[in-house]
Amino acid sequence: MRTFIAIELSPEAREYLSEIQTETQKYCRRGNYTPQDNFHITLHFLGEIEPSDVEYVKDAMFEAAQRNRVFDLKLGQIGFFGRGEKGILWAGVEKNDSLQRLFSGLEKSLERQGFAREKKGLSPHITLGREVEPQRSFADVQKAVVMEGKSFTVEKITLMESVRRGPRLIYKPIFRQLLKGHQA
């Protein structure tokens, strides 16, 4: 099973990002745009794991969550990971010490359970589209589409399974772990 640990976004944040995504499409020739239901922030990509490994992942998530309180994240600006003429279009989040602490704690807990650390560290973003090709340049898209610094609350971390259904990827929550101080 192909898995990752993520922060799910509030319905309001997903709706807002969907509007931003629609706005960016006016300045792009084409792209493979992410369905709104798949918007998330990846904390740790596990890749292929055995179903028997899920319990170890849950233990690591529990351990990390016990050391981290609920916090707010603020959306930043759109960005682009270029690959030639095309690239990945994403929405960023503002630098946040609570997010960094959660990531670091999760990494340590996963390592204790026998999983490798995330090679690239934390690069928090929400993928809006892949293979996106701007009409002129990505800088034009960035100038034209300005995001408001909307915030959302992070109350839990989620183990997700990535399942392919035809051409579509569906991210299926397997397990959710609440952070300290969540509202019941």
Secondary structure, DSSP 8 states (H G I E B T S, - for coil): -EEEEEEE--HHHHHHHHHHHHHHHTTEEEEEE--GGG-EEEEEEEEE--GGGHHHHHHHHHHHHHT-B-EEEEEEEEEEEEETTEEEEEEEE---HHHHHHHHHHHHHHHHTT----TT----EEEEEEEEEESS-HHHHHHH------EEEE-EEEEEEEEEETTEEEEEEEEEEE-BT---
